[in-house]
Structure formats: C-alpha cells, structure tokens
Amino acid sequence: MVIIEVSLLSGFIMSSRSRTLLENTTVVKKIEVKTNVVYIYLEKLNDESQTFILQLEQVIQVKNLKPANIKIYDYYQPGGFQISCYSGVGS
C-alpha cells in the first residue's frame, strides 16, 4: 500500500468536492483528513503516470505563505520516501 501525505498550506482546508473526486478514482483506496494533513491511500502503484488534484479552500488569510510538503511512501516500508513541495497558485 502506498500513502500520499499532503500537508495543507496554512489557512487552507481541502474542499469536499476534491475529496469526492478523489474517492471516485479507481486507484484511491481510502482518504483521511486530519487538521493540517490529507492522507491518500493507494492499493499499489504501477508504471502508469497518475495525477491527483486537490482543491483547497482558503479559510484564513495568511501573509508570507510558505510551501507545504508532499510525502509519498510505502506503508510497510516508510523509510524510503519521496518528498516534494507545493505552493498556492498565484502566491
């Protein structure tokens, strides 16, 4: 099982529409939303490219918004993982 761990940008939440769209894809097994992190569980990865779009809603205005992290790792071997960053559109 593969986990995509998306730290949310400060002042943002994941939209309910985004959750519905992700849950309707065949590769997503489960989604957990915590206070500042979204966990997307995938049964497995293959050689095909996958794109996941999270729509965020800003609930609090934050100045000097910093990028947030995305971690991808194997549930059973969390030591080997990939980290990337993202920032808000237009920031």
VEXGUKE-296130 format. One record per atom (N, C-alpha, C): atom name; x, y, z; residue number from 1. Coordinates in steps of 0.05 Angstrom, whole numbers. Layout:
N
<rec><atom>CA</atom><c1>X</c1><c2>Y</c2><c3>Z</c3><n>NUM</n></rec>
...
***
This chain:
91
<rec><atom>N</atom><c1>17</c1><c2>-23</c2><c3>0</c3><n>1</n></rec>
<rec><atom>CA</atom><c1>0</c1><c2>0</c2><c3>0</c3><n>1</n></rec>
<rec><atom>C</atom><c1>18</c1><c2>25</c2><c3>0</c3><n>1</n></rec>
<rec><atom>N</atom><c1>10</c1><c2>45</c2><c3>-15</c3><n>2</n></rec>
<rec><atom>CA</atom><c1>25</c1><c2>70</c2><c3>-18</c3><n>2</n></rec>
<rec><atom>C</atom><c1>9</c1><c2>92</c2><c3>-5</c3><n>2</n></rec>
<rec><atom>N</atom><c1>23</c1><c2>110</c2><c3>9</c3><n>3</n></rec>
<rec><atom>CA</atom><c1>10</c1><c2>133</c2><c3>22</c3><n>3</n></rec>
<rec><atom>C</atom><c1>21</c1><c2>158</c2><c3>10</c3><n>3</n></rec>
<rec><atom>N</atom><c1>3</c1><c2>176</c2><c3>3</c3><n>4</n></rec>
<rec><atom>CA</atom><c1>10</c1><c2>203</c2><c3>-5</c3><n>4</n></rec>
<rec><atom>C</atom><c1>1</c1><c2>221</c2><c3>18</c3><n>4</n></rec>
<rec><atom>N</atom><c1>20</c1><c2>234</c2><c3>31</c3><n>5</n></rec>
<rec><atom>CA</atom><c1>15</c1><c2>251</c2><c3>54</c3><n>5</n></rec>
<rec><atom>C</atom><c1>18</c1><c2>280</c2><c3>46</c3><n>5</n></rec>
<rec><atom>N</atom><c1>-4</c1><c2>295</c2><c3>44</c3><n>6</n></rec>
<rec><atom>CA</atom><c1>-4</c1><c2>322</c2><c3>35</c3><n>6</n></rec>
<rec><atom>C</atom><c1>-8</c1><c2>341</c2><c3>59</c3><n>6</n></rec>
<rec><atom>N</atom><c1>13</c1><c2>356</c2><c3>66</c3><n>7</n></rec>
<rec><atom>CA</atom><c1>10</c1><c2>377</c2><c3>86</c3><n>7</n></rec>
<rec><atom>C</atom><c1>-5</c1><c2>400</c2><c3>74</c3><n>7</n></rec>
<rec><atom>N</atom><c1>-25</c1><c2>410</c2><c3>87</c3><n>8</n></rec>
<rec><atom>CA</atom><c1>-40</c1><c2>432</c2><c3>76</c3><n>8</n></rec>
<rec><atom>C</atom><c1>-26</c1><c2>459</c2><c3>80</c3><n>8</n></rec>
<rec><atom>N</atom><c1>-30</c1><c2>477</c2><c3>61</c3><n>9</n></rec>
<rec><atom>CA</atom><c1>-19</c1><c2>504</c2><c3>64</c3><n>9</n></rec>
<rec><atom>C</atom><c1>-33</c1><c2>517</c2><c3>88</c3><n>9</n></rec>
<rec><atom>N</atom><c1>-19</c1><c2>535</c2><c3>102</c3><n>10</n></rec>
<rec><atom>CA</atom><c1>-30</c1><c2>548</c2><c3>125</c3><n>10</n></rec>
<rec><atom>C</atom><c1>-55</c1><c2>564</c2><c3>117</c3><n>10</n></rec>
<rec><atom>N</atom><c1>-77</c1><c2>561</c2><c3>132</c3><n>11</n></rec>
<rec><atom>CA</atom><c1>-101</c1><c2>576</c2><c3>127</c3><n>11</n></rec>
<rec><atom>C</atom><c1>-119</c1><c2>563</c2><c3>106</c3><n>11</n></rec>
<rec><atom>N</atom><c1>-112</c1><c2>538</c2><c3>97</c3><n>12</n></rec>
<rec><atom>CA</atom><c1>-128</c1><c2>525</c2><c3>77</c3><n>12</n></rec>
<rec><atom>C</atom><c1>-139</c1><c2>498</c2><c3>87</c3><n>12</n></rec>
<rec><atom>N</atom><c1>-162</c1><c2>490</c2><c3>76</c3><n>13</n></rec>
<rec><atom>CA</atom><c1>-173</c1><c2>463</c2><c3>80</c3><n>13</n></rec>
<rec><atom>C</atom><c1>-179</c1><c2>450</c2><c3>53</c3><n>13</n></rec>
<rec><atom>N</atom><c1>-181</c1><c2>424</c2><c3>53</c3><n>14</n></rec>
<rec><atom>CA</atom><c1>-188</c1><c2>410</c2><c3>28</c3><n>14</n></rec>
<rec><atom>C</atom><c1>-218</c1><c2>413</c2><c3>23</c3><n>14</n></rec>
<rec><atom>N</atom><c1>-226</c1><c2>419</c2><c3>-1</c3><n>15</n></rec>
<rec><atom>CA</atom><c1>-254</c1><c2>422</c2><c3>-7</c3><n>15</n></rec>
<rec><atom>C</atom><c1>-268</c1><c2>395</c2><c3>-7</c3><n>15</n></rec>
<rec><atom>N</atom><c1>-294</c1><c2>394</c2><c3>-1</c3><n>16</n></rec>
<rec><atom>CA</atom><c1>-308</c1><c2>369</c2><c3>0</c3><n>16</n></rec>
<rec><atom>C</atom><c1>-311</c1><c2>358</c2><c3>-29</c3><n>16</n></rec>
<rec><atom>N</atom><c1>-312</c1><c2>376</c2><c3>-48</c3><n>17</n></rec>
<rec><atom>CA</atom><c1>-314</c1><c2>367</c2><c3>-77</c3><n>17</n></rec>
<rec><atom>C</atom><c1>-288</c1><c2>352</c2><c3>-84</c3><n>17</n></rec>
<rec><atom>N</atom><c1>-266</c1><c2>362</c2><c3>-75</c3><n>18</n></rec>
<rec><atom>CA</atom><c1>-240</c1><c2>349</c2><c3>-81</c3><n>18</n></rec>
<rec><atom>C</atom><c1>-239</c1><c2>321</c2><c3>-69</c3><n>18</n></rec>
<rec><atom>N</atom><c1>-249</c1><c2>318</c2><c3>-45</c3><n>19</n></rec>
<rec><atom>CA</atom><c1>-250</c1><c2>292</c2><c3>-32</c3><n>19</n></rec>
<rec><atom>C</atom><c1>-267</c1><c2>272</c2><c3>-49</c3><n>19</n></rec>
<rec><atom>N</atom><c1>-291</c1><c2>282</c2><c3>-57</c3><n>20</n></rec>
<rec><atom>CA</atom><c1>-309</c1><c2>265</c2><c3>-73</c3><n>20</n></rec>
<rec><atom>C</atom><c1>-296</c1><c2>256</c2><c3>-99</c3><n>20</n></rec>
<rec><atom>N</atom><c1>-282</c1><c2>275</c2><c3>-113</c3><n>21</n></rec>
<rec><atom>CA</atom><c1>-269</c1><c2>268</c2><c3>-138</c3><n>21</n></rec>
<rec><atom>C</atom><c1>-247</c1><c2>247</c2><c3>-133</c3><n>21</n></rec>
<rec><atom>N</atom><c1>-232</c1><c2>250</c2><c3>-112</c3><n>22</n></rec>
<rec><atom>CA</atom><c1>-210</c1><c2>230</c2><c3>-106</c3><n>22</n></rec>
<rec><atom>C</atom><c1>-222</c1><c2>203</c2><c3>-99</c3><n>22</n></rec>
<rec><atom>N</atom><c1>-243</c1><c2>203</c2><c3>-84</c3><n>23</n></rec>
<rec><atom>CA</atom><c1>-255</c1><c2>177</c2><c3>-75</c3><n>23</n></rec>
<rec><atom>C</atom><c1>-267</c1><c2>162</c2><c3>-99</c3><n>23</n></rec>
<rec><atom>N</atom><c1>-274</c1><c2>176</c2><c3>-120</c3><n>24</n></rec>
<rec><atom>CA</atom><c1>-286</c1><c2>163</c2><c3>-144</c3><n>24</n></rec>
<rec><atom>C</atom><c1>-265</c1><c2>153</c2><c3>-164</c3><n>24</n></rec>
<rec><atom>N</atom><c1>-239</c1><c2>155</c2><c3>-158</c3><n>25</n></rec>
<rec><atom>CA</atom><c1>-219</c1><c2>144</c2><c3>-175</c3><n>25</n></rec>
<rec><atom>C</atom><c1>-214</c1><c2>115</c2><c3>-167</c3><n>25</n></rec>
<rec><atom>N</atom><c1>-206</c1><c2>99</c2><c3>-186</c3><n>26</n></rec>
<rec><atom>CA</atom><c1>-203</c1><c2>70</c2><c3>-181</c3><n>26</n></rec>
<rec><atom>C</atom><c1>-178</c1><c2>64</c2><c3>-165</c3><n>26</n></rec>
<rec><atom>N</atom><c1>-158</c1><c2>81</c2><c3>-165</c3><n>27</n></rec>
<rec><atom>CA</atom><c1>-133</c1><c2>74</c2><c3>-151</c3><n>27</n></rec>
<rec><atom>C</atom><c1>-133</c1><c2>83</c2><c3>-122</c3><n>27</n></rec>
<rec><atom>N</atom><c1>-151</c1><c2>101</c2><c3>-114</c3><n>28</n></rec>
<rec><atom>CA</atom><c1>-152</c1><c2>111</c2><c3>-86</c3><n>28</n></rec>
<rec><atom>C</atom><c1>-169</c1><c2>91</c2><c3>-70</c3><n>28</n></rec>
<rec><atom>N</atom><c1>-156</c1><c2>80</c2><c3>-49</c3><n>29</n></rec>
<rec><atom>CA</atom><c1>-169</c1><c2>61</c2><c3>-31</c3><n>29</n></rec>
<rec><atom>C</atom><c1>-184</c1><c2>75</c2><c3>-8</c3><n>29</n></rec>
<rec><atom>N</atom><c1>-171</c1><c2>96</c2><c3>3</c3><n>30</n></rec>
<rec><atom>CA</atom><c1>-181</c1><c2>110</c2><c3>27</c3><n>30</n></rec>
<rec><atom>C</atom><c1>-169</c1><c2>137</c2><c3>29</c3><n>30</n></rec>
<rec><atom>N</atom><c1>-184</c1><c2>156</c2><c3>41</c3><n>31</n></rec>
<rec><atom>CA</atom><c1>-175</c1><c2>183</c2><c3>46</c3><n>31</n></rec>
<rec><atom>C</atom><c1>-180</c1><c2>190</c2><c3>75</c3><n>31</n></rec>
<rec><atom>N</atom><c1>-160</c1><c2>200</c2><c3>89</c3><n>32</n></rec>
<rec><atom>CA</atom><c1>-163</c1><c2>210</c2><c3>116</c3><n>32</n></rec>
<rec><atom>C</atom><c1>-155</c1><c2>240</c2><c3>116</c3><n>32</n></rec>
<rec><atom>N</atom><c1>-172</c1><c2>256</c2><c3>128</c3><n>33</n></rec>
<rec><atom>CA</atom><c1>-166</c1><c2>284</c2><c3>131</c3><n>33</n></rec>
<rec><atom>C</atom><c1>-163</c1><c2>291</c2><c3>160</c3><n>33</n></rec>
<rec><atom>N</atom><c1>-139</c1><c2>299</c2><c3>167</c3><n>34</n></rec>
<rec><atom>CA</atom><c1>-133</c1><c2>308</c2><c3>194</c3><n>34</n></rec>
<rec><atom>C</atom><c1>-132</c1><c2>339</c2><c3>194</c3><n>34</n></rec>
<rec><atom>N</atom><c1>-125</c1><c2>351</c2><c3>216</c3><n>35</n></rec>
<rec><atom>CA</atom><c1>-126</c1><c2>380</c2><c3>218</c3><n>35</n></rec>
<rec><atom>C</atom><c1>-110</c1><c2>394</c2><c3>196</c3><n>35</n></rec>
<rec><atom>N</atom><c1>-85</c1><c2>387</c2><c3>192</c3><n>36</n></rec>
<rec><atom>CA</atom><c1>-68</c1><c2>400</c2><c3>172</c3><n>36</n></rec>
<rec><atom>C</atom><c1>-57</c1><c2>381</c2><c3>151</c3><n>36</n></rec>
<rec><atom>N</atom><c1>-66</c1><c2>357</c2><c3>150</c3><n>37</n></rec>
<rec><atom>CA</atom><c1>-55</c1><c2>337</c2><c3>132</c3><n>37</n></rec>
<rec><atom>C</atom><c1>-77</c1><c2>320</c2><c3>119</c3><n>37</n></rec>
<rec><atom>N</atom><c1>-73</c1><c2>314</c2><c3>94</c3><n>38</n></rec>
<rec><atom>CA</atom><c1>-91</c1><c2>295</c2><c3>80</c3><n>38</n></rec>
<rec><atom>C</atom><c1>-75</c1><c2>270</c2><c3>73</c3><n>38</n></rec>
<rec><atom>N</atom><c1>-85</c1><c2>247</c2><c3>80</c3><n>39</n></rec>
<rec><atom>CA</atom><c1>-72</c1><c2>222</c2><c3>74</c3><n>39</n></rec>
<rec><atom>C</atom><c1>-88</c1><c2>208</c2><c3>53</c3><n>39</n></rec>
<rec><atom>N</atom><c1>-75</c1><c2>201</c2><c3>30</c3><n>40</n></rec>
<rec><atom>CA</atom><c1>-88</c1><c2>187</c2><c3>8</c3><n>40</n></rec>
<rec><atom>C</atom><c1>-75</c1><c2>160</c2><c3>6</c3><n>40</n></rec>
<rec><atom>N</atom><c1>-91</c1><c2>139</c2><c3>10</c3><n>41</n></rec>
<rec><atom>CA</atom><c1>-81</c1><c2>111</c2><c3>10</c3><n>41</n></rec>
<rec><atom>C</atom><c1>-87</c1><c2>99</c2><c3>-18</c3><n>41</n></rec>
<rec><atom>N</atom><c1>-66</c1><c2>88</c2><c3>-30</c3><n>42</n></rec>
<rec><atom>CA</atom><c1>-68</c1><c2>74</c2><c3>-55</c3><n>42</n></rec>
<rec><atom>C</atom><c1>-61</c1><c2>45</c2><c3>-51</c3><n>42</n></rec>
<rec><atom>N</atom><c1>-76</c1><c2>27</c2><c3>-65</c3><n>43</n></rec>
<rec><atom>CA</atom><c1>-70</c1><c2>-1</c2><c3>-62</c3><n>43</n></rec>
<rec><atom>C</atom><c1>-42</c1><c2>-7</c2><c3>-72</c3><n>43</n></rec>
<rec><atom>N</atom><c1>-35</c1><c2>4</c2><c3>-95</c3><n>44</n></rec>
<rec><atom>CA</atom><c1>-8</c1><c2>0</c2><c3>-106</c3><n>44</n></rec>
<rec><atom>C</atom><c1>-3</c1><c2>20</c2><c3>-128</c3><n>44</n></rec>
<rec><atom>N</atom><c1>22</c1><c2>22</c2><c3>-136</c3><n>45</n></rec>
<rec><atom>CA</atom><c1>29</c1><c2>39</c2><c3>-159</c3><n>45</n></rec>
<rec><atom>C</atom><c1>38</c1><c2>21</c2><c3>-182</c3><n>45</n></rec>
<rec><atom>N</atom><c1>35</c1><c2>31</c2><c3>-206</c3><n>46</n></rec>
<rec><atom>CA</atom><c1>45</c1><c2>16</c2><c3>-229</c3><n>46</n></rec>
<rec><atom>C</atom><c1>62</c1><c2>36</c2><c3>-246</c3><n>46</n></rec>
<rec><atom>N</atom><c1>68</c1><c2>28</c2><c3>-270</c3><n>47</n></rec>
<rec><atom>CA</atom><c1>85</c1><c2>44</c2><c3>-287</c3><n>47</n></rec>
<rec><atom>C</atom><c1>71</c1><c2>68</c2><c3>-300</c3><n>47</n></rec>
<rec><atom>N</atom><c1>44</c1><c2>68</c2><c3>-297</c3><n>48</n></rec>
<rec><atom>CA</atom><c1>29</c1><c2>90</c2><c3>-309</c3><n>48</n></rec>
<rec><atom>C</atom><c1>30</c1><c2>115</c2><c3>-292</c3><n>48</n></rec>
<rec><atom>N</atom><c1>32</c1><c2>138</c2><c3>-305</c3><n>49</n></rec>
<rec><atom>CA</atom><c1>32</c1><c2>163</c2><c3>-291</c3><n>49</n></rec>
<rec><atom>C</atom><c1>4</c1><c2>169</c2><c3>-279</c3><n>49</n></rec>
<rec><atom>N</atom><c1>4</c1><c2>179</c2><c3>-255</c3><n>50</n></rec>
<rec><atom>CA</atom><c1>-21</c1><c2>185</c2><c3>-241</c3><n>50</n></rec>
<rec><atom>C</atom><c1>-21</c1><c2>215</c2><c3>-233</c3><n>50</n></rec>
<rec><atom>N</atom><c1>-43</c1><c2>228</c2><c3>-236</c3><n>51</n></rec>
<rec><atom>CA</atom><c1>-46</c1><c2>256</c2><c3>-228</c3><n>51</n></rec>
<rec><atom>C</atom><c1>-69</c1><c2>258</c2><c3>-208</c3><n>51</n></rec>
<rec><atom>N</atom><c1>-63</c1><c2>271</c2><c3>-186</c3><n>52</n></rec>
<rec><atom>CA</atom><c1>-83</c1><c2>276</c2><c3>-166</c3><n>52</n></rec>
<rec><atom>C</atom><c1>-86</c1><c2>306</c2><c3>-161</c3><n>52</n></rec>
<rec><atom>N</atom><c1>-110</c1><c2>316</c2><c3>-162</c3><n>53</n></rec>
<rec><atom>CA</atom><c1>-114</c1><c2>345</c2><c3>-159</c3><n>53</n></rec>
<rec><atom>C</atom><c1>-130</c1><c2>349</c2><c3>-133</c3><n>53</n></rec>
<rec><atom>N</atom><c1>-118</c1><c2>364</c2><c3>-115</c3><n>54</n></rec>
<rec><atom>CA</atom><c1>-132</c1><c2>372</c2><c3>-90</c3><n>54</n></rec>
<rec><atom>C</atom><c1>-140</c1><c2>401</c2><c3>-92</c3><n>54</n></rec>
<rec><atom>N</atom><c1>-166</c1><c2>405</c2><c3>-89</c3><n>55</n></rec>
<rec><atom>CA</atom><c1>-176</c1><c2>433</c2><c3>-90</c3><n>55</n></rec>
<rec><atom>C</atom><c1>-177</c1><c2>442</c2><c3>-61</c3><n>55</n></rec>
<rec><atom>N</atom><c1>-164</c1><c2>464</c2><c3>-55</c3><n>56</n></rec>
<rec><atom>CA</atom><c1>-163</c1><c2>475</c2><c3>-28</c3><n>56</n></rec>
<rec><atom>C</atom><c1>-180</c1><c2>500</c2><c3>-26</c3><n>56</n></rec>
<rec><atom>N</atom><c1>-191</c1><c2>504</c2><c3>-3</c3><n>57</n></rec>
<rec><atom>CA</atom><c1>-207</c1><c2>529</c2><c3>2</c3><n>57</n></rec>
<rec><atom>C</atom><c1>-192</c1><c2>544</c2><c3>24</c3><n>57</n></rec>
<rec><atom>N</atom><c1>-189</c1><c2>570</c2><c3>19</c3><n>58</n></rec>
<rec><atom>CA</atom><c1>-176</c1><c2>587</c2><c3>38</c3><n>58</n></rec>
<rec><atom>C</atom><c1>-196</c1><c2>596</c2><c3>59</c3><n>58</n></rec>
<rec><atom>N</atom><c1>-191</c1><c2>590</c2><c3>84</c3><n>59</n></rec>
<rec><atom>CA</atom><c1>-209</c1><c2>598</c2><c3>106</c3><n>59</n></rec>
<rec><atom>C</atom><c1>-198</c1><c2>620</c2><c3>124</c3><n>59</n></rec>
<rec><atom>N</atom><c1>-171</c1><c2>624</c2><c3>122</c3><n>60</n></rec>
<rec><atom>CA</atom><c1>-158</c1><c2>645</c2><c3>137</c3><n>60</n></rec>
<rec><atom>C</atom><c1>-137</c1><c2>657</c2><c3>119</c3><n>60</n></rec>
<rec><atom>N</atom><c1>-136</c1><c2>684</c2><c3>118</c3><n>61</n></rec>
<rec><atom>CA</atom><c1>-116</c1><c2>698</c2><c3>103</c3><n>61</n></rec>
<rec><atom>C</atom><c1>-89</c1><c2>696</c2><c3>117</c3><n>61</n></rec>
<rec><atom>N</atom><c1>-69</c1><c2>687</c2><c3>104</c3><n>62</n></rec>
<rec><atom>CA</atom><c1>-42</c1><c2>684</c2><c3>116</c3><n>62</n></rec>
<rec><atom>C</atom><c1>-22</c1><c2>699</c2><c3>99</c3><n>62</n></rec>
<rec><atom>N</atom><c1>-6</c1><c2>716</c2><c3>111</c3><n>63</n></rec>
<rec><atom>CA</atom><c1>15</c1><c2>731</c2><c3>97</c3><n>63</n></rec>
<rec><atom>C</atom><c1>40</c1><c2>714</c2><c3>95</c3><n>63</n></rec>
<rec><atom>N</atom><c1>56</c1><c2>718</c2><c3>75</c3><n>64</n></rec>
<rec><atom>CA</atom><c1>81</c1><c2>704</c2><c3>71</c3><n>64</n></rec>
<rec><atom>C</atom><c1>77</c1><c2>674</c2><c3>72</c3><n>64</n></rec>
<rec><atom>N</atom><c1>58</c1><c2>664</c2><c3>56</c3><n>65</n></rec>
<rec><atom>CA</atom><c1>51</c1><c2>636</c2><c3>55</c3><n>65</n></rec>
<rec><atom>C</atom><c1>76</c1><c2>619</c2><c3>46</c3><n>65</n></rec>
<rec><atom>N</atom><c1>83</c1><c2>600</c2><c3>62</c3><n>66</n></rec>
<rec><atom>CA</atom><c1>106</c1><c2>582</c2><c3>56</c3><n>66</n></rec>
<rec><atom>C</atom><c1>96</c1><c2>557</c2><c3>42</c3><n>66</n></rec>
<rec><atom>N</atom><c1>113</c1><c2>545</c2><c3>25</c3><n>67</n></rec>
<rec><atom>CA</atom><c1>106</c1><c2>520</c2><c3>12</c3><n>67</n></rec>
<rec><atom>C</atom><c1>101</c1><c2>498</c2><c3>32</c3><n>67</n></rec>
<rec><atom>N</atom><c1>84</c1><c2>478</c2><c3>24</c3><n>68</n></rec>
<rec><atom>CA</atom><c1>78</c1><c2>455</c2><c3>41</c3><n>68</n></rec>
<rec><atom>C</atom><c1>90</c1><c2>430</c2><c3>29</c3><n>68</n></rec>
<rec><atom>N</atom><c1>93</c1><c2>409</c2><c3>45</c3><n>69</n></rec>
<rec><atom>CA</atom><c1>106</c1><c2>384</c2><c3>36</c3><n>69</n></rec>
<rec><atom>C</atom><c1>85</c1><c2>364</c2><c3>27</c3><n>69</n></rec>
<rec><atom>N</atom><c1>95</c1><c2>347</c2><c3>8</c3><n>70</n></rec>
<rec><atom>CA</atom><c1>80</c1><c2>323</c2><c3>0</c3><n>70</n></rec>
<rec><atom>C</atom><c1>100</c1><c2>300</c2><c3>3</c3><n>70</n></rec>
<rec><atom>N</atom><c1>92</c1><c2>279</c2><c3>18</c3><n>71</n></rec>
<rec><atom>CA</atom><c1>109</c1><c2>256</c2><c3>21</c3><n>71</n></rec>
<rec><atom>C</atom><c1>95</c1><c2>232</c2><c3>9</c3><n>71</n></rec>
<rec><atom>N</atom><c1>110</c1><c2>215</c2><c3>-5</c3><n>72</n></rec>
<rec><atom>CA</atom><c1>99</c1><c2>191</c2><c3>-17</c3><n>72</n></rec>
<rec><atom>C</atom><c1>116</c1><c2>168</c2><c3>-7</c3><n>72</n></rec>
<rec><atom>N</atom><c1>103</c1><c2>148</c2><c3>5</c3><n>73</n></rec>
<rec><atom>CA</atom><c1>119</c1><c2>126</c2><c3>17</c3><n>73</n></rec>
<rec><atom>C</atom><c1>102</c1><c2>100</c2><c3>18</c3><n>73</n></rec>
<rec><atom>N</atom><c1>116</c1><c2>78</c2><c3>20</c3><n>74</n></rec>
<rec><atom>CA</atom><c1>104</c1><c2>52</c2><c3>23</c3><n>74</n></rec>
<rec><atom>C</atom><c1>95</c1><c2>48</c2><c3>52</c3><n>74</n></rec>
<rec><atom>N</atom><c1>71</c1><c2>41</c2><c3>57</c3><n>75</n></rec>
<rec><atom>CA</atom><c1>60</c1><c2>37</c2><c3>84</c3><n>75</n></rec>
<rec><atom>C</atom><c1>77</c1><c2>17</c2><c3>100</c3><n>75</n></rec>
<rec><atom>N</atom><c1>86</c1><c2>-4</c2><c3>87</c3><n>76</n></rec>
<rec><atom>CA</atom><c1>101</c1><c2>-25</c2><c3>100</c3><n>76</n></rec>
<rec><atom>C</atom><c1>131</c1><c2>-20</c2><c3>102</c3><n>76</n></rec>
<rec><atom>N</atom><c1>141</c1><c2>-1</c2><c3>87</c3><n>77</n></rec>
<rec><atom>CA</atom><c1>169</c1><c2>7</c2><c3>88</c3><n>77</n></rec>
<rec><atom>C</atom><c1>171</c1><c2>37</c2><c3>88</c3><n>77</n></rec>
<rec><atom>N</atom><c1>163</c1><c2>51</c2><c3>109</c3><n>78</n></rec>
<rec><atom>CA</atom><c1>162</c1><c2>80</c2><c3>109</c3><n>78</n></rec>
<rec><atom>C</atom><c1>190</c1><c2>94</c2><c3>108</c3><n>78</n></rec>
<rec><atom>N</atom><c1>211</c1><c2>79</c2><c3>111</c3><n>79</n></rec>
<rec><atom>CA</atom><c1>238</c1><c2>91</c2><c3>110</c3><n>79</n></rec>
<rec><atom>C</atom><c1>245</c1><c2>102</c2><c3>83</c3><n>79</n></rec>
<rec><atom>N</atom><c1>236</c1><c2>90</c2><c3>62</c3><n>80</n></rec>
<rec><atom>CA</atom><c1>242</c1><c2>100</c2><c3>35</c3><n>80</n></rec>
<rec><atom>C</atom><c1>219</c1><c2>117</c2><c3>25</c3><n>80</n></rec>
<rec><atom>N</atom><c1>223</c1><c2>143</c2><c3>23</c3><n>81</n></rec>
<rec><atom>CA</atom><c1>201</c1><c2>160</c2><c3>15</c3><n>81</n></rec>
<rec><atom>C</atom><c1>211</c1><c2>183</c2><c3>-3</c3><n>81</n></rec>
<rec><atom>N</atom><c1>192</c1><c2>195</c2><c3>-17</c3><n>82</n></rec>
<rec><atom>CA</atom><c1>198</c1><c2>217</c2><c3>-35</c3><n>82</n></rec>
<rec><atom>C</atom><c1>184</c1><c2>242</c2><c3>-24</c3><n>82</n></rec>
<rec><atom>N</atom><c1>198</c1><c2>265</c2><c3>-22</c3><n>83</n></rec>
<rec><atom>CA</atom><c1>187</c1><c2>289</c2><c3>-12</c3><n>83</n></rec>
<rec><atom>C</atom><c1>187</c1><c2>310</c2><c3>-35</c3><n>83</n></rec>
<rec><atom>N</atom><c1>165</c1><c2>325</c2><c3>-37</c3><n>84</n></rec>
<rec><atom>CA</atom><c1>163</c1><c2>346</c2><c3>-56</c3><n>84</n></rec>
<rec><atom>C</atom><c1>149</c1><c2>369</c2><c3>-42</c3><n>84</n></rec>
<rec><atom>N</atom><c1>149</c1><c2>393</c2><c3>-53</c3><n>85</n></rec>
<rec><atom>CA</atom><c1>136</c1><c2>416</c2><c3>-42</c3><n>85</n></rec>
<rec><atom>C</atom><c1>117</c1><c2>428</c2><c3>-62</c3><n>85</n></rec>
<rec><atom>N</atom><c1>97</c1><c2>442</c2><c3>-52</c3><n>86</n></rec>
<rec><atom>CA</atom><c1>79</c1><c2>457</c2><c3>-70</c3><n>86</n></rec>
<rec><atom>C</atom><c1>72</c1><c2>484</c2><c3>-56</c3><n>86</n></rec>
<rec><atom>N</atom><c1>62</c1><c2>502</c2><c3>-72</c3><n>87</n></rec>
<rec><atom>CA</atom><c1>53</c1><c2>528</c2><c3>-61</c3><n>87</n></rec>
<rec><atom>C</atom><c1>27</c1><c2>535</c2><c3>-74</c3><n>87</n></rec>
<rec><atom>N</atom><c1>14</c1><c2>555</c2><c3>-63</c3><n>88</n></rec>
<rec><atom>CA</atom><c1>-12</c1><c2>563</c2><c3>-74</c3><n>88</n></rec>
<rec><atom>C</atom><c1>-9</c1><c2>576</c2><c3>-101</c3><n>88</n></rec>
<rec><atom>N</atom><c1>-29</c1><c2>573</c2><c3>-118</c3><n>89</n></rec>
<rec><atom>CA</atom><c1>-29</c1><c2>585</c2><c3>-144</c3><n>89</n></rec>
<rec><atom>C</atom><c1>-30</c1><c2>616</c2><c3>-141</c3><n>89</n></rec>
<rec><atom>N</atom><c1>-12</c1><c2>629</c2><c3>-154</c3><n>90</n></rec>
<rec><atom>CA</atom><c1>-12</c1><c2>658</c2><c3>-153</c3><n>90</n></rec>
<rec><atom>C</atom><c1>3</c1><c2>669</c2><c3>-128</c3><n>90</n></rec>
<rec><atom>N</atom><c1>15</c1><c2>651</c2><c3>-112</c3><n>91</n></rec>
<rec><atom>CA</atom><c1>30</c1><c2>661</c2><c3>-89</c3><n>91</n></rec>
<rec><atom>C</atom><c1>59</c1><c2>665</c2><c3>-95</c3><n>91</n></rec>
***
